[in-house]
Amino acid sequence: MSTRKGLKITGVGLCLVLAAFHTASAQIDLRIETPKTAYLQFSPIPFTVRIKNLGAGELKLTSENGKPWLEMIVQSRDGLLIAPEKILTPPDKTLRSGESVAIPVDLAPQYMIRDTGGYRARASVRLPSGEALMTDSLDFLIGRGEVIWSVPRGDGNERRIYSLLKFYEDPNMGLYLRVEVPEKNLVYPSRRLGAYLPLGKPAAEFDPQNNLHLLYAISAGTYRLSVVNPDGQILREETRQQGPDKPVLQRKPDGEVSVEGGIVQLPSSLRERLSTLQARIGTQVPPKDPIQP
């Protein structure tokens, strides 16, 4: 049996080439990747397990007797094993010779990774022969972030705190939204809204359904509207370019919230569909706006 190990940096993120095993029964190339070296506390922690069948025959990866064929092992930097909250249930896979598969895994809902600090993760794959192959560990950090805006909503046990945080993501800053329910000791997953730019304070309004409407600058003259429900789930996003009037968030007498002013910037895919439709009905297609959302 021979092994191959090394560190590889790719355009999609950090890629740790962890093991290639050559045996009579199976030959696989096993890797784990994560796009960043640091993640905000309570945000998703995405990993990808990549497996390639290097053998001449078919490779079947299946769970047996309730034991999954793929497991993630997470430890703190001091070696403390982090117990999983939920069992990973990867789908069964059959790989032909030379075929590859990528399995996405979010560590955040699977493990009690709540405290800030350093962690390491590795993947373990169980082959049909019963042999378990384990990768080397890949290090990552959990950081606290800095609250730049916060507002409470509601009373009693249902009182929620909505916060915007900035978090350093070498080499840039990310902007995140977090929703907490203090009386229930509950923190919903932090949602990344985009890059953070210190261009004034965000405007915020709640509608009658208790959805939060946020309007904030994402570049000079460009604004993003994000609408989230009480659990922090993104319901709608919209980008507006400042025109004769600056976009302003307004709450109407009936409680509904809207944005007045500015020019809505359509996504590229929607621009293409509208252009195709206009061409079919003989309408002149307007020139594309050089500013993309």
C-alpha positions, 0 to 999 in steps of 0.5 A: 500500500502506498500513500500520497499526501500534500497541501494544494491551494486552489481557486475555490478554496483550501484543498488538503490532499490527504490520502490516496490508497492503492490496494487489491480491493480498492484505490481511492483518492480522498480529500477534504476542502473548506473555502475559508480558514475562519468562520463566524461563530454560529455561522455555517461551516462548509466542508467538502469531501471529495472521493475518486475511484482510482481502481479498475472496478466499481466502488460501492459506498453504502451504510450498513447496520445503521453505521454511515460509510462517511463520518466527520471527526472534529476536535478542538486544538487541544485534542478534545473530541467534539461529540456529534449532535446528529448522525451524518447520513450520506447518500449511498454512492456507486463510483465507476472506475475514474469517477469522482463524487463531492459530498458537502457537509456543514459541520455547524448543525452536526457538532457542538462547535459553539466556542471561539478558538481553533478546531480541526476536522477530518473525514473517515470513509468505510470501504466495502472491505470494512477497512476505514480510511481516514484523512489528515486533519484540516485546521479552521478557526471560529471567531466572534465578530464585531456587532455594528448594529443591534435592535431588540424586538418583542417581549418576554420569552419571544423577545428577539435581538437582531444584530449585524456583525462584521467579521474578518475574512482574510483579506476582506470583511464580511457582513452577517445578520444574527437573530437571538432569543435570549430567554430560550438561550437560542441563536439562529444560524448567522447569515452572510449578507455580503461584503462589509463596507463602512458606508453609513448605518443600515436602515431597518423596519419591521412589517406586520408579519415581523419580517425585518427589512434592511437597507444598507450600502454595498458600494458607493451609490449601490444599496442592498435590500434584505428581507428576513423572517423572525428566524433570520431566514432570507426571504428576499434580496434586491439591489438598487442603484442610486438615481435622481433619488437615493433609495429610502426605506419607508414604513407606510401607515398600514405597516407595510414596508417598501423602498422608495427611490433608486433604480432596481438592478436586475440579476444577469440571468433575468436580464437575459430572459427579458431581452429574449422575450422583448426580441420575440415580441419585436420590442427594442431591447434596452442596452445592458446596464454596465453596473452589475448587482 
